[in-house]
Amino acid sequence: MTATDITSDSNLPSMRPRGSDAGFSHRSRARALRNVLARVVMWTAFAIAMVPLAWILWSVVTKGGQMLLDSHWWTNSQRGITNRVVGGGAVHAIQGTLIEALVTALMAVPVGVMTAIYLVEYGRGRLAKAVSFTVDILTGIPSIVAALFIYAVWVTVFGFQRVAFAVCLALVLLMIPVVVRSTEEMLKLVPNELREAAYALGVPKWRTIVRVVVPTAFSGIITGILLGLARVMGETAPLLILGPYTKNIATNLFGGLMPTLPTMINQDRTEVLQPAVDRVWGAAMTLILMILVLNIAGRLISRLGAPKT
Amino acid sequence: MPTSTGVSSVDELPGPSEHGPLQGDRAPTGQLGDRLFGGTARGAGLLVIVMVTLIAVFLLSQALPALAKDKVNFLTSTEWNVNGTPMQFGIANLLWVTVLSSAIAMLIAVPLGVGVALFITQYAPHWLSRPAATLVDLLAAVPSIVYGLWGLQVLGTHMNGIQSVLIRLFGWIPLFKDARIGAASTILTVGLVLSIMVLPIVSALSREVFAQTPTSHTDAALALGATRWEMIRTAVLPFGKPGVISASMLGLGRALGETVAVTVILSALAGSTPWSWSMFNGGETFASKIANNAAEFDSPSKAGAFMAAGLVLFLLTFVVNAIARVVIERRKAFIE
């Protein structure tokens, strides 16, 4: 169905849909021109949108790409490396980012998935509306506000030190809404016939959810979790407030400092000496790669295992 | 489809809701397992409500004592001095920089995002539309610190030309006055970078709404002899307008709260710098003010001043998101 060929004899009663006061006039040349113009504008919009993406990826790859080819990058930390010296790696930061992401997921996924189950399978009425509304608020909360809140609780009220676990708590707040929304979507896609079949066989509701509904939507739920992880890994604001950087390998969530890729970038971002600048872009490249892998994995899983409706 | 922006309209929109669980299956069986499992699910939902409430309560309880000690008007003062006694801090500067940078971002991102969404849903050849959507979504996967780094060190080096042209043409307007700040670190650069960050949010949600335009509407327009563009103008855009509004609001919420990219790019000004309306000025947004001074949270009253700024930011994003929600709810009611 192509809309480009215009029927010039459109002497039909002028159609006046909502939002239009003009109807379709007879001046077909002007209309055709406008039509072509709109097509050009849309293609241009897409082309413009692709410019920053290509530009950013190009900058990161050309400036940071060769750091990743050095095997030391994946095995060494920055211990004892100064900004004048070439060398050292990012393994301390990669490790820190992965640990924090994992711990965050361990806390956020159960809450997020159960909230989604509540909203889809149980929730009716005012409580469900309230939950849905607060999830929306949580989606919109700036990461710095989440970090401030955890700071207020963790440091000001309880008097604890700034540690990696506090960062995880702030990240949990940011990950929950992503998990809830994506899980919710997937649960809604599960055909109701499956639930009814289970009920008809006398299976109680909770076993229906655990054994029928969730497994059917499983790949979609995993996708949501991976996308949530991708978001959390790139977050920097909570780290600035709650998770100071260190050049050493650190694995203790409750004591000392824990380096991560975003803070590694942040630490040296004002450097002008080439070795340090290279490492900043190398860390940026590593971070983008990790997030890309999660994104692609998430999309692949969702494409391969989407529930058949 | 889950989107990498974390934003979705599926539950707000009248999708194929016939496939959702029926109302009738609410009847509890009274089994222990059912009560436990249902209770846990309910508990998780309640936990989310509790968390959001706690955020508001804690920020408020920390901010109020500091606000009580504040010797200048919190809303209208441009001063920020939390080290002296008495403390003097006001948010006028922060509010202006936050609003201006977000406004620039929205001015660029909304038309562009709608254009991209129309391209993907209406114009792209079949083989291209899905990869195109994925590519635009990838913009949301770039971490904000990388946006900051790129904005300052790559995009920023090209801003000089644009800035001097704008100053030569419009320099007589206060908004375009030269503020003698490095062209890489201005509010304008921040606005541009924010527009790129917001673009995937606006386009992802608009795309979903445009794709749901009833075929009967589009077919009717085409059957009446509309061109492709006229069909879009009379069927797709009116149908998608509330979706576009709420997509823009969600994007705006993101732009207002963005921290790290702004912190990296924008040059913070010395306290004595006179007020300027210029978009070529430096300054600090709510978020970057807090991030820049994270090391200063050593005393509760100082931290309280920043909590107060955080609270205003929280309220701003809350209002913006609530508007988005209301718009989409009303549309839902209208369509059903």
Chai-1 contact restraints between the chains, C-beta under 6 A:
chainA,res_idxA,chainB,res_idxB,connection_type,confidence,min_distance_angstrom,max_distance_angstrom,comment,restraint_id
A,A3,B,L222,contact,1.0,0.0,6.0,A-B,restraint_1
A,A3,B,T227,contact,1.0,0.0,6.0,A-B,restraint_2
A,A3,B,R228,contact,1.0,0.0,6.0,A-B,restraint_3
A,A3,B,M231,contact,1.0,0.0,6.0,A-B,restraint_4
A,I6,B,T227,contact,1.0,0.0,6.0,A-B,restraint_5
A,T7,B,G225,contact,1.0,0.0,6.0,A-B,restraint_6
A,S10,B,G225,contact,1.0,0.0,6.0,A-B,restraint_7
A,L12,B,L224,contact,1.0,0.0,6.0,A-B,restraint_8
A,M15,B,L224,contact,1.0,0.0,6.0,A-B,restraint_9
A,P17,B,T234,contact,1.0,0.0,6.0,A-B,restraint_10
A,R18,B,P238,contact,1.0,0.0,6.0,A-B,restraint_11
A,G19,B,P238,contact,1.0,0.0,6.0,A-B,restraint_12
A,S20,B,T234,contact,1.0,0.0,6.0,A-B,restraint_13
A,F24,B,G225,contact,1.0,0.0,6.0,A-B,restraint_14
A,F24,B,A226,contact,1.0,0.0,6.0,A-B,restraint_15
A,F24,B,E230,contact,1.0,0.0,6.0,A-B,restraint_16
A,R31,B,T227,contact,1.0,0.0,6.0,A-B,restraint_17
A,R34,B,W229,contact,1.0,0.0,6.0,A-B,restraint_18
A,N35,B,T227,contact,1.0,0.0,6.0,A-B,restraint_19
A,N35,B,R228,contact,1.0,0.0,6.0,A-B,restraint_20
A,N35,B,W229,contact,1.0,0.0,6.0,A-B,restraint_21
A,A38,B,W229,contact,1.0,0.0,6.0,A-B,restraint_22
A,M42,B,G115,contact,1.0,0.0,6.0,A-B,restraint_23
A,M42,B,L118,contact,1.0,0.0,6.0,A-B,restraint_24
A,M42,B,F119,contact,1.0,0.0,6.0,A-B,restraint_25
A,M42,B,Y123,contact,1.0,0.0,6.0,A-B,restraint_26
A,A45,B,L112,contact,1.0,0.0,6.0,A-B,restraint_27
A,A45,B,G115,contact,1.0,0.0,6.0,A-B,restraint_28
A,A45,B,V116,contact,1.0,0.0,6.0,A-B,restraint_29
A,A45,B,F119,contact,1.0,0.0,6.0,A-B,restraint_30
A,F46,B,V116,contact,1.0,0.0,6.0,A-B,restraint_31
A,F46,B,F119,contact,1.0,0.0,6.0,A-B,restraint_32
A,A49,B,V116,contact,1.0,0.0,6.0,A-B,restraint_33
A,A49,B,V136,contact,1.0,0.0,6.0,A-B,restraint_34
A,P52,B,I196,contact,1.0,0.0,6.0,A-B,restraint_35
A,L53,B,L139,contact,1.0,0.0,6.0,A-B,restraint_36
A,I56,B,W150,contact,1.0,0.0,6.0,A-B,restraint_37
A,S59,B,W150,contact,1.0,0.0,6.0,A-B,restraint_38
A,S59,B,V154,contact,1.0,0.0,6.0,A-B,restraint_39
A,V111,B,A44,contact,1.0,0.0,6.0,A-B,restraint_40
A,V111,B,L47,contact,1.0,0.0,6.0,A-B,restraint_41
A,M114,B,T40,contact,1.0,0.0,6.0,A-B,restraint_42
A,M114,B,A41,contact,1.0,0.0,6.0,A-B,restraint_43
A,M114,B,A44,contact,1.0,0.0,6.0,A-B,restraint_44
A,T115,B,A44,contact,1.0,0.0,6.0,A-B,restraint_45
A,T115,B,G45,contact,1.0,0.0,6.0,A-B,restraint_46
A,T115,B,V48,contact,1.0,0.0,6.0,A-B,restraint_47
A,I117,B,A41,contact,1.0,0.0,6.0,A-B,restraint_48
A,Y118,B,A41,contact,1.0,0.0,6.0,A-B,restraint_49
A,Y118,B,R42,contact,1.0,0.0,6.0,A-B,restraint_50
A,Y118,B,G45,contact,1.0,0.0,6.0,A-B,restraint_51
A,Y122,B,G38,contact,1.0,0.0,6.0,A-B,restraint_52
A,Y122,B,A41,contact,1.0,0.0,6.0,A-B,restraint_53
A,A130,B,I49,contact,1.0,0.0,6.0,A-B,restraint_54
A,V131,B,G45,contact,1.0,0.0,6.0,A-B,restraint_55
A,V131,B,V48,contact,1.0,0.0,6.0,A-B,restraint_56
A,T134,B,V48,contact,1.0,0.0,6.0,A-B,restraint_57
A,T134,B,I49,contact,1.0,0.0,6.0,A-B,restraint_58
A,T134,B,V52,contact,1.0,0.0,6.0,A-B,restraint_59
A,V135,B,V48,contact,1.0,0.0,6.0,A-B,restraint_60
A,D136,B,R325,contact,1.0,0.0,6.0,A-B,restraint_61
A,I137,B,V52,contact,1.0,0.0,6.0,A-B,restraint_62
A,L138,B,V52,contact,1.0,0.0,6.0,A-B,restraint_63
A,G140,B,G253,contact,1.0,0.0,6.0,A-B,restraint_64
A,G140,B,T317,contact,1.0,0.0,6.0,A-B,restraint_65
A,G140,B,N321,contact,1.0,0.0,6.0,A-B,restraint_66
A,P142,B,G257,contact,1.0,0.0,6.0,A-B,restraint_67
A,P142,B,A287,contact,1.0,0.0,6.0,A-B,restraint_68
A,P142,B,T317,contact,1.0,0.0,6.0,A-B,restraint_69
A,I144,B,T259,contact,1.0,0.0,6.0,A-B,restraint_70
A,I144,B,A287,contact,1.0,0.0,6.0,A-B,restraint_71
A,I144,B,I290,contact,1.0,0.0,6.0,A-B,restraint_72
A,V145,B,G310,contact,1.0,0.0,6.0,A-B,restraint_73
A,V145,B,L313,contact,1.0,0.0,6.0,A-B,restraint_74
A,V145,B,F314,contact,1.0,0.0,6.0,A-B,restraint_75
A,L148,B,G310,contact,1.0,0.0,6.0,A-B,restraint_76
A,F149,B,I55,contact,1.0,0.0,6.0,A-B,restraint_77
A,F149,B,F58,contact,1.0,0.0,6.0,A-B,restraint_78
A,A152,B,F58,contact,1.0,0.0,6.0,A-B,restraint_79
A,A152,B,Q62,contact,1.0,0.0,6.0,A-B,restraint_80
A,T156,B,P300,contact,1.0,0.0,6.0,A-B,restraint_81
A,V178,B,G6,contact,1.0,0.0,6.0,A-B,restraint_82
A,R181,B,S8,contact,1.0,0.0,6.0,A-B,restraint_83
A,S182,B,P2,contact,1.0,0.0,6.0,A-B,restraint_84
A,E184,B,D11,contact,1.0,0.0,6.0,A-B,restraint_85
A,E185,B,V10,contact,1.0,0.0,6.0,A-B,restraint_86
A,K188,B,G20,contact,1.0,0.0,6.0,A-B,restraint_87
A,P191,B,H19,contact,1.0,0.0,6.0,A-B,restraint_88
A,N192,B,H19,contact,1.0,0.0,6.0,A-B,restraint_89
A,N192,B,P21,contact,1.0,0.0,6.0,A-B,restraint_90
A,P204,B,T29,contact,1.0,0.0,6.0,A-B,restraint_91
A,P204,B,Q31,contact,1.0,0.0,6.0,A-B,restraint_92
A,P204,B,D34,contact,1.0,0.0,6.0,A-B,restraint_93
A,K205,B,D34,contact,1.0,0.0,6.0,A-B,restraint_94
A,W206,B,G33,contact,1.0,0.0,6.0,A-B,restraint_95
A,W206,B,D34,contact,1.0,0.0,6.0,A-B,restraint_96
A,W206,B,F37,contact,1.0,0.0,6.0,A-B,restraint_97
A,T223,B,P2,contact,1.0,0.0,6.0,A-B,restraint_98
A,G224,B,P2,contact,1.0,0.0,6.0,A-B,restraint_99
A,L227,B,P2,contact,1.0,0.0,6.0,A-B,restraint_100
A,L227,B,S4,contact,1.0,0.0,6.0,A-B,restraint_101
A,R231,B,G6,contact,1.0,0.0,6.0,A-B,restraint_102
A,G234,B,P143,contact,1.0,0.0,6.0,A-B,restraint_103
A,T236,B,I145,contact,1.0,0.0,6.0,A-B,restraint_104
A,T236,B,V260,contact,1.0,0.0,6.0,A-B,restraint_105
A,A237,B,T259,contact,1.0,0.0,6.0,A-B,restraint_106
A,A237,B,V260,contact,1.0,0.0,6.0,A-B,restraint_107
A,L240,B,A291,contact,1.0,0.0,6.0,A-B,restraint_108
A,L240,B,A294,contact,1.0,0.0,6.0,A-B,restraint_109
A,I241,B,A294,contact,1.0,0.0,6.0,A-B,restraint_110
A,P262,B,I145,contact,1.0,0.0,6.0,A-B,restraint_111
A,I265,B,I145,contact,1.0,0.0,6.0,A-B,restraint_112
A,A284,B,V146,contact,1.0,0.0,6.0,A-B,restraint_113
A,A284,B,L149,contact,1.0,0.0,6.0,A-B,restraint_114
A,L287,B,P143,contact,1.0,0.0,6.0,A-B,restraint_115
A,I291,B,A141,contact,1.0,0.0,6.0,A-B,restraint_116
A,N295,B,S4,contact,1.0,0.0,6.0,A-B,restraint_117
A,N295,B,A141,contact,1.0,0.0,6.0,A-B,restraint_118
